Amino acid sequence: MPSNDNYFEGDIKLKSDKKIKEPDMYRVLLHNDHYSTMDFVVEVLMTIFHMPAAEATRIMLDVHKKGIGTCGVYIYDVAVTKVEQVHHMAKERKFPLRSSYEKA
C-alpha cells in the first residue's frame, strides 16, 4: 500500500488526505433606531429568526439599550438572506430597522 494515506482499487481513489474546511460563520446584527417599535423588533426576531418570545424580548432590549443586538450566527448565504428578510419586512411595515452581518 502507498504510504501517503491514499488507497486505490483499480483507478478509484478510496481515501483522500485532503481536509475539509468548515465554512466561515457570520453574526447577524440588529441596529437600534428611534422609530422602530419594540413590538416590531420582537416580531422580527420571532418571525425571521424563529426565536421564542422571551429570547426575542431579551435581544430587543439589547438592541434598545446597547444600540446593537446579535440575532444568530450563520453561514454566509443564510446570514445575507436573514439581513435581506429584515430589511424587506421593515420596508413593508415602514420602519427604518437596519440589520447587518459580520464575520464571527
TIPAPA-772337 format. One line per 3 residues: their letters; for each residue x, y, z of N, C-alpha, C. Coordinates in pm, 1 decimal. Atoms other than C-alpha are relative to their C-alpha. Example, Ala and Ser with C-alpha at 12.3 -4.5 7.8 and 13.67 -1.06 7.14 Angstrom:
<recs>
as = 89.0 -119.0 0.0 1230.0 -450.0 780.0 90.0 120.0 0.0 | -82.0 -119.0 -6.0 1367.0 -106.0 714.0 -77.0 109.0 73.0
</recs>
This chain:
<recs>
mps = 84.4 -119.2 0.0 0.0 0.0 0.0 88.3 124.7 0.0 | -74.6 -125.5 -3.2 118.8 356.7 -64.7 -1.6 58.4 140.6 | -12.8 -52.2 -136.1 232.6 543.4 245.4 -63.8 137.5 18.6
ndn = 55.6 -134.8 -13.9 50.4 874.7 176.9 -149.5 -1.2 33.5 | 138.3 14.0 -44.8 -287.9 752.1 311.8 -102.0 1.1 -113.2 | 92.4 13.5 111.6 -440.0 721.9 -36.2 -1.0 -146.1 -42.1
yfe = 13.0 139.3 38.6 -571.5 381.0 -126.9 -70.5 -6.3 -134.6 | 56.9 13.0 133.0 -651.0 279.2 -480.4 -48.1 -142.2 -21.9 | 49.6 129.1 44.3 -861.3 -3.4 -609.4 -30.4 17.5 -147.8
gdi = 10.9 -28.7 142.5 -816.4 -10.2 -983.8 34.8 145.7 -21.5 | -22.8 -143.0 24.1 -848.6 353.3 -1091.8 -78.2 87.9 97.1 | 83.9 -75.0 -92.3 -1067.0 459.2 -797.2 77.0 29.3 127.3
klk = -64.8 -43.1 -123.0 -920.9 658.6 -511.2 -100.4 -17.6 114.0 | 93.3 31.7 -107.3 -1077.1 531.4 -188.9 13.4 89.4 122.3 | -19.4 -85.7 -116.7 -928.6 763.1 73.8 81.9 120.3 -42.6
sdk = -70.0 -123.0 34.4 -813.5 1120.5 47.0 64.2 59.7 123.8 | -66.6 -65.9 -111.8 -569.8 1311.3 262.6 -39.5 147.1 10.4 | 43.6 -139.5 -3.5 -748.9 1641.4 196.4 -90.5 24.1 119.9
kik = 82.0 -40.3 -113.3 -902.0 1818.0 491.7 -115.1 86.2 -52.0 | 116.0 -80.8 37.4 -1249.8 1964.5 459.7 -4.3 120.0 93.2 | 3.5 -123.9 -78.1 -1260.1 2328.3 572.2 -144.7 33.9 34.2
epd = 132.4 -44.3 -42.4 -1560.2 2435.6 774.2 -26.7 138.1 -59.6 | 29.2 -131.7 57.8 -1742.3 2735.6 623.7 17.0 110.5 104.2 | -7.1 -115.2 -88.7 -1684.2 3080.9 770.5 -140.3 29.6 52.2
myr = 128.2 -31.2 -62.2 -1958.2 3191.2 1007.4 -14.0 151.0 15.3 | 28.6 -143.2 -5.5 -2126.1 3531.8 1021.0 -107.9 27.6 103.3 | 91.4 -43.9 -104.7 -2301.8 3706.2 1308.1 -97.9 100.1 -62.5
vll = 102.2 -92.3 50.3 -2632.2 3877.2 1213.5 -39.2 93.1 113.9 | 23.0 -102.7 -101.0 -2694.4 4202.5 1399.4 -122.1 84.7 -34.5 | 103.8 -102.2 15.5 -2988.4 4439.4 1452.1 51.6 127.4 62.8
hnd = -48.4 -130.4 -46.2 -2920.5 4810.6 1497.5 -116.9 84.5 49.8 | 103.2 -84.1 -59.5 -3119.4 5047.4 1715.9 -28.7 121.2 -87.9 | 38.7 -127.1 59.7 -3311.4 5337.7 1569.0 -106.7 60.1 91.5
hys = 94.0 -67.4 -89.2 -3553.7 5585.8 1722.5 -145.3 -12.6 -45.7 | 134.1 7.3 57.2 -3859.4 5481.9 1519.3 -61.2 -139.8 3.3 | 54.7 135.8 -0.9 -3896.5 5103.0 1505.6 -47.9 -32.6 141.5
tmd = 54.6 29.7 -132.6 -4120.2 4989.8 1788.7 63.3 -127.1 56.5 | -52.3 119.4 -66.6 -4007.0 4735.2 2043.4 -80.2 -122.5 -41.8 | 84.9 111.8 42.1 -4303.0 4516.6 1946.4 38.0 -48.9 -139.5
fvv = -39.1 39.1 135.2 -4195.5 4522.9 1581.7 132.6 -76.1 2.0 | -129.4 68.1 -7.8 -3837.6 4424.2 1670.3 -18.6 -141.9 54.7 | 29.1 133.8 -53.4 -3968.4 4132.7 1879.2 -65.2 -85.8 -108.4
evl = 65.6 73.8 108.8 -4191.5 4029.6 1587.1 101.5 -44.7 -105.4 | -105.4 34.6 95.8 -3891.2 4037.7 1350.2 81.1 -118.4 52.6 | -81.7 106.7 -58.7 -3688.5 3820.2 1586.4 -75.3 -132.8 6.3
mti = 79.1 122.3 -7.3 -3970.1 3570.4 1628.5 -29.2 -55.9 -139.4 | 38.6 42.6 134.2 -4064.1 3559.8 1258.2 119.5 -44.8 -83.3 | -113.3 27.0 89.1 -3730.1 3570.8 1078.9 102.4 -92.5 65.3
fhm = -103.1 77.6 -68.7 -3503.2 3418.9 1342.9 -58.2 -114.6 83.1 | 70.1 112.0 -63.6 -3763.5 3176.0 1486.8 33.7 -13.7 149.1 | -31.7 -0.8 -142.9 -3698.1 3277.6 1847.2 -127.4 -5.4 82.9
paa = 113.1 -9.9 -93.0 -3929.9 3219.3 2140.7 -11.7 144.3 50.8 | 28.0 -137.8 -40.6 -4087.2 3537.6 2279.0 97.9 52.1 105.2 | -89.2 -45.4 -107.5 -3863.4 3553.2 2588.5 138.5 35.7 -54.7
eat = -131.6 -27.5 57.8 -3540.0 3532.8 2388.5 -5.7 121.4 -92.3 | 16.6 -115.0 89.7 -3669.7 3779.7 2128.3 -7.7 129.7 81.1 | 11.2 -118.3 -86.4 -3756.2 4024.5 2408.0 136.1 37.1 57.5
rim = -133.5 -26.8 -55.0 -3409.3 3988.6 2562.4 90.0 66.3 -104.6 | -84.3 -57.8 105.3 -3237.6 4062.2 2231.1 -50.3 139.1 -38.3 | 56.0 -132.6 28.3 -3475.8 4351.8 2159.8 48.9 100.5 103.8
ldv = -48.9 -90.8 -104.6 -3371.3 4502.9 2494.4 149.1 29.6 -17.8 | -140.5 -26.6 33.3 -3003.3 4461.2 2397.7 9.5 105.4 -109.3 | 0.0 -96.7 111.1 -3075.1 4646.8 2074.0 -36.8 138.2 53.7
hkk = 48.6 -128.0 -53.1 -3263.1 4918.4 2263.1 101.3 66.1 93.2 | -90.0 -57.1 -100.7 -3012.4 4964.6 2548.2 144.0 15.3 -47.5 | -141.2 -1.8 41.9 -2677.7 4884.3 2380.6 19.4 52.6 -142.0
gig = -10.1 -50.1 136.8 -2757.9 5002.5 2027.7 15.8 -108.5 -104.6 | -19.9 110.8 93.4 -2698.4 4661.1 1874.2 -29.8 -130.9 72.5 | 27.3 130.9 -58.2 -2801.9 4300.5 1929.3 28.9 -109.8 -100.7
tcg = -31.4 114.5 85.3 -2692.0 3963.8 1792.0 -121.7 -90.3 -10.8 | 117.2 83.8 26.5 -2969.1 3759.5 1630.9 35.2 -146.4 -20.8 | -41.9 137.6 24.9 -2768.0 3449.0 1545.6 128.8 -2.3 -79.2
vyi = -123.9 20.0 75.8 -2460.3 3307.2 1374.4 -29.0 -105.5 -106.2 | 37.0 83.2 113.4 -2495.2 3152.7 1029.3 112.0 -3.9 -103.2 | -90.2 -2.8 114.7 -2303.9 3056.0 718.4 -35.7 122.3 -83.9
ydv = 12.9 -125.0 75.6 -2262.8 3343.3 470.9 -135.6 14.4 -69.7 | 123.7 -12.1 78.3 -2561.3 3270.9 243.4 -122.0 17.8 89.2 | 113.1 -12.6 -91.8 -2801.3 3231.9 535.3 2.2 137.2 66.5
avt = -10.7 -132.6 -63.4 -2670.3 3548.4 705.9 -48.3 109.6 -94.3 | 42.1 -100.1 98.8 -2717.9 3754.0 388.1 -151.4 -5.4 -19.0 | 144.7 15.5 17.5 -3069.2 3614.2 343.3 -75.9 56.6 119.2
kve = 67.1 -51.6 -120.7 -3164.6 3695.7 704.0 0.1 153.3 0.2 | -8.9 -146.6 5.4 -3041.9 4056.3 664.7 -99.7 54.4 -102.6 | 94.1 -44.6 103.6 -3242.1 4092.5 341.3 -145.0 -14.8 46.5
qvh = 135.6 21.3 -51.3 -3552.7 3948.7 510.8 -37.5 107.4 101.5 | 26.0 -107.8 -97.6 -3522.3 4200.5 797.0 -30.8 129.6 -73.6 | 19.2 -125.4 73.9 -3489.7 4490.6 552.6 -132.8 -0.5 -76.1
hma = 126.2 10.5 74.4 -3783.6 4365.8 343.7 -119.5 17.4 94.6 | 110.4 -8.6 -96.9 -4010.0 4323.7 648.8 -12.0 142.5 53.8 | 1.0 -137.5 -51.4 -3909.4 4666.0 783.1 -56.3 96.6 -104.2
ker = 48.3 -88.8 106.9 -3973.3 4834.1 448.5 -151.0 -16.0 -18.7 | 144.1 25.3 14.0 -4316.5 4668.0 418.8 -80.0 69.2 109.9 | 69.5 -57.2 -115.9 -4409.6 4796.8 765.2 37.2 145.9 24.0
kfp = -41.5 -141.2 -4.5 -4248.0 5138.7 704.3 79.8 35.8 125.9 | -93.1 -24.3 -109.5 -3985.4 5106.9 978.3 142.0 5.6 -56.6 | -139.1 -10.6 49.9 -3618.2 5204.2 931.8 95.8 -100.7 62.9
lrs = -84.6 98.3 -67.7 -3487.9 4896.6 1119.6 108.1 -49.9 -95.1 | -113.5 45.0 80.2 -3141.1 4801.1 992.9 59.8 -125.2 62.2 | -68.7 122.5 -39.3 -2960.3 4472.2 1006.5 129.4 -8.8 -79.1
sye = -126.1 20.3 70.4 -2606.7 4372.7 911.2 58.8 -133.3 44.2 | -70.5 120.6 -39.7 -2367.1 4082.4 931.0 148.7 29.4 6.0 | -144.4 -11.7 -11.7 -2004.3 4046.9 1031.9 57.4 -137.3 24.6
ka = -63.5 129.7 -19.1 -1759.4 3761.3 1037.7 6.7 -30.6 149.2 | 3.0 38.1 -141.7 -1796.6 3572.0 1364.6 140.0 -39.2 48.1
</recs>
